[in-house]
Amino acid sequence: MRVIMRHRLQMSLWTMIFIGAASMSTIAADARTTIRLTKSHQNSSKQITSPGNTTFYVDSVAGHDSNPGTSRNRSWKTIARANDMVFRTGDRLLFAGGQRFPGTIRFTKMDGGSSDRPVVVTSFGSGRATVEAGTESGFMITDCEWIVLQNLDFAGCGRKNGSNGSGISVLRTRNVKIDGTDVSGFRLAGLWMGGDQNTVVSRVLAHDNGYAGIASDSGSGDVPRARNLTIRDCITDNNPGDPKNLDNHSGNGIVVGGVDGALIEYCEASNNGWDMPRDGNGPVGIWAWNSDRVVIQHCISHHNKSPGADGGGFDFDGGVTNSVIQYNLAYENMGCGYLLCQYGGAAPWRKNIVRYNISFNDGSKNFQSGIGLWLGDKGISDAQVYNNTIVNGEHAVSTLGDIPGMVYRNNLFIGGGELLVGDLSHSRFENNAYWSTGSGPFARHGDKVHLTLADWVKATSQETIEGKRVALVQDPEIVLPAGGGELPTDPRALVKMRFFRLRAGSPCAAAGMTVPGIGERDLFDGRVRTDGPPTVGAFELQTGR
């Protein structure tokens, strides 16, 4: 999937770097166990069909499986009894809050509701019920439509204690909603999706799982590409890695692949990936691969890790097209804040946008930069990278391979080492601001070293328009935190963050250039100037702010 460099070894990139290439089929391999488990129960006999519009109760203390289940005082006792029922339009399956229910809930193609009367699975009474799945998955929803799961938790026996499933498995479904659930202790994903359409996921806390907190792996075998996926207000924390996956990455926060149309917003990914059991291509906090029209916005990805490569904040990986990363904060990740790359054998990667994002102290182990690029195969080109603020102890941009058609405009680059590292011959830089906090050279590509911005401009003709230099080299007068501990973890608090704002009189004000389709708002929800040059960086300096 990706390649990562150690600090200042660029001169021998292609001879000493280890490469972790991944194809669509190998990326999805971690989830195939989930698919197999789902298939093994697709033909489970459903003995009774509900008339519809009926509420069924399950109470592990007061219930009995000989009851009809249609009232609280005549409830069922077990998940196994609920699995005997075919649930139809308007049905509700309720589990007693505060109780724990061993087993796996299984919905097949016979179960399902309608747009105005979906089948609802939730808790009743005080608190949430918990499904204890043991070594299996917690809820398998296969070939269904119009299902709502809300306020019900799922617990596996632990990623290293025999779990072989995912908390919730959504396979080839239509119009499924999942809201308000805690999912933990599964070797694969907390929530796994594949081949689904119009799935909406909200307020999911996925933690202490293996492969990922939330994952969508589609477009391989009998799992078609997914369409119209929404992931909102979710937290993926401390998903360390899959102990049985020795061939590919694991320990991701949120990862989507094989999706046409996805929105990931107001999500947090933190402290994932630290126990991936291999040395090679690694996990990322929030990322996409082999997908079209993905928007990742208003998210925070921080303190993600990897024993091998990667371990960064955000990533558009191989085969991503027509997609946008915007209004996000990455900080203190082992890998770079924002990775753009192409793995071997991937579909074309092109026409993507990275704008109004912040990276702070990312790349502590891999890339040592806020923005990282890797050309692992042909077919990657054409991205607009503008109005980002990058603050790094080493590099602002680091590339492994000369990727054509990359355009950088209106970015604020602050670094302690070389601000730019690698071959950027076929990239274009215009109207960016650079500020070095160290004493080293400005840019480096192998043995080629440019001591100052002026040297680099003269040698490359970058940062010039009609022969005039357009780069800014001056203290940006920006408010910076002392460390990541001062930064928010709640994505809804991003717009109120006091850091990374420019002080009045900053030279970055009105120093940018108009970019087609630049957007109306900055990361802090301030209006972007359209009647003249905008501000450089992720903060639009305005009177009174």
Disulfide bonds with the S-S distance in Angstrom:
none
